[in-house]
Amino acid sequence: VPLCNPKGNLWNLIGEITTEPIQDNTASAVPAYFSAADEAGFPSPPPDEESYRKVYTFVVTSPIILLCVLVVCVLVVSVIVDISNRQSFINKKIIEALTKQREKTLVMQKEEHENLIHSIF
């Protein structure tokens, strides 16, 4: 069993630890950076409904904004890939046409050369 040790089951130890109230009188209720700001004279506004609303709005809108950015990135990449695929298709067709044209000219040259040789003899 992975969560067993000499003291017993670790799940039970975790349950005992989390159910006991934390009593630590050495730590202050206000973090040090807040108390330093108060000592410097900067007022710290209490958390109110407006700040909670801003945090909630950020939490709700940030995934939507990230999704929109992801969609725009995918769209841009797909357009770039599509353009490159079209260019490669056009280049392939041009190479095929030039190959056929070159083949035709070589066949015509060969025929002319054979006709010339036959006309000489």
C-alpha positions in Angstrom: 0.0 0.0 0.0 1.7 3.2 -1.1 0.4 5.5 1.7 1.4 3.4 4.7 4.4 4.0 6.9 5.4 2.9 10.5 3.0 5.4 12.0 0.0 4.0 10.1 -2.1 5.0 7.2 -1.1 8.4 5.8 -4.7 9.2 4.8 -5.7 9.1 8.5 -2.7 11.3 9.5 -3.7 13.8 6.8 -7.3 13.8 8.1 -6.1 14.4 11.7 -3.9 17.2 10.7 -6.5 19.1 8.7 -9.2 18.8 11.2 -7.2 20.2 14.1 -7.4 24.0 14.3 -4.3 25.9 13.6 -3.2 28.0 16.6 -0.1 30.0 15.9 0.2 33.3 17.8 3.5 34.2 16.4 2.2 35.0 12.9 0.3 38.3 12.5 -3.0 38.4 10.7 -1.6 41.1 8.3 1.2 40.2 6.0 4.5 42.2 6.3 4.1 44.1 3.0 0.6 45.4 4.1 2.0 46.6 7.4 4.9 48.2 5.7 2.5 50.0 3.4 0.5 51.2 6.3 3.6 52.5 8.1 4.6 54.3 5.0 1.2 56.1 4.9 -0.4 54.3 2.0 -4.0 53.5 2.7 -5.1 50.0 2.1 -8.7 49.9 1.1 -10.7 47.0 2.6 -11.9 44.4 0.1 -15.3 45.4 -1.2 -17.8 44.2 -3.7 -16.2 46.2 -6.5 -12.8 44.5 -6.1 -14.5 41.1 -6.0 -16.5 42.0 -9.1 -13.2 42.9 -10.9 -11.6 39.6 -9.9 -14.7 37.7 -10.9 -14.8 39.5 -14.2 -11.2 38.7 -14.8 -11.6 35.1 -13.9 -14.6 34.7 -16.2 -13.3 36.7 -19.2 -9.7 35.5 -19.2 -10.4 32.0 -20.5 -12.7 33.5 -23.2 -10.1 35.9 -24.3 -7.4 33.2 -24.3 -9.7 31.0 -26.4 -10.3 33.9 -28.9 -6.5 34.5 -29.1 -6.0 30.8 -29.7 -8.6 30.8 -32.5 -7.1 33.8 -34.2 -3.6 32.1 -34.1 -5.0 28.9 -35.6 -6.8 30.9 -38.2 -3.6 32.8 -39.2 -1.5 29.7 -39.3 -4.1 27.9 -41.4 -4.2 30.8 -43.9 -0.4 30.8 -44.2 -0.4 27.0 -44.7 -3.1 27.3 -47.3 -1.2 30.0 -49.2 2.0 27.9 -49.2 0.0 24.8 -50.4 -1.5 26.8 -53.2 2.0 28.1 -54.2 3.4 24.6 -54.2 0.5 23.3 -56.3 1.1 26.1 -58.8 4.8 25.4 -58.9 4.1 21.7 -59.4 1.8 22.4 -62.4 4.4 24.8 -63.9 7.1 22.2 -63.6 4.9 19.5 -65.2 4.1 21.9 -68.1 7.7 22.8 -68.6 8.7 19.1 -68.5 6.1 18.2 -71.2 7.3 21.1 -73.3 10.9 20.1 -73.0 10.0 16.5 -73.9 8.1 17.7 -77.0 11.0 19.7 -78.2 13.4 16.8 -77.6 11.1 14.5 -79.6 10.8 17.1 -82.4 14.6 17.5 -82.4 15.1 13.8 -82.6 12.6 13.5 -85.5 14.3 16.4 -87.4 17.7 14.8 -86.8 16.5 11.4 -88.1 14.8 13.1 -91.1 18.1 14.9 -91.8 20.1 11.7 -91.6 17.6 9.9 -93.9 17.7 12.8 -96.4 21.4 12.7 -96.5 21.5 9.0 -97.3 
